[in-house]
Amino acid sequence: MTLLWLCVLWTFASAGVAMLPMRQQYLPGAFLLACAPVLIVLIAFQVGWFMALLGLAAFVSMFRNPLMYLYARFKGERPELPQ
């Protein structure tokens, strides 16, 4: 039951961060980006791998731009940040 409430809290926090201006999204967004894999692993252990895959798909969908930015940085490129 605690995992459910943590996931709900994470979802509402993500929606709240998305409403912030772009420059104010970086720090809370980075925290949410770091917490998501932990929650997805917990979902896999407690509920099953299929639900974890659904959670991973939702996570990648919500954070596609930061993940693309991190992937470009990993490849050695210097992508431009939005204003």
N, C-alpha and C positions, 0 to 999 in steps of 0.2 A: 504494500500500500504506500510505503514511503517513496518507492521508486516512481510510482504514478504521480505523486504530488511534486516530486523533483522535476519530472518531465513537464508537467503543467506549468510549474514556475519558470522553467527554462523557456518554454514556448511564449509565455506572456512577457518575459524579460526581452526575448528576441524581438517581439512585436513592438515593445516600447523603445528599444534601441533603434529600430528601423524608422521610427517617427522623429528621431533627433536629426538636427542638421548634420551633413556629411562629416564635417571636421570634428564633431563631438561623438561620432560613432566609433572611433578607433579603439579607445581603451576598453569600453564595455564590450564592444564587438570581439576584441581579441580574447577577453575573458570567456565569453560565450563560445567562441571558436575552440578554445582549449578544453572547456568543460564537456562539450558535445561528445567527443569520442569516449569519455569515461561513462557517460550515460548510455551510450549505444552498447558498450561492452556489458554494462550491468543489465541492460534489456536482454542481451543475448544469453546471459547466465540465468536470469530469472524467468524469462518468458519464452525464449527460443530464438533460433537464428533467423527464421523468416521475419519475425517482427523487428529484429535488429536490422535486417536488410531494408525493410520499409523505413525504419528510422534513419538509416544511412542515406537512403534516397531523398528523404525530406531534408536532411541536413545539407546534402550537396546542392539541392535545389535552392535552399534559402541562402547559402553562403557561396554561391557559384562565383561571384566576382572576387571576393577575397581569396578563394581557393585558386582561381586563375592567376591572380596577382602573385600569390606565393609560388605557384608552379613556374611562372615566368622568371621570378627571382631565383628559383632553384636552378633553372637552365642558364642563368648568368645574364639575362636581359635586364634592362632597367625600364620597366613600364611606367607610364606617366600616371600620377595620382589625380583623381578628379578634384575639381576646385570646390 
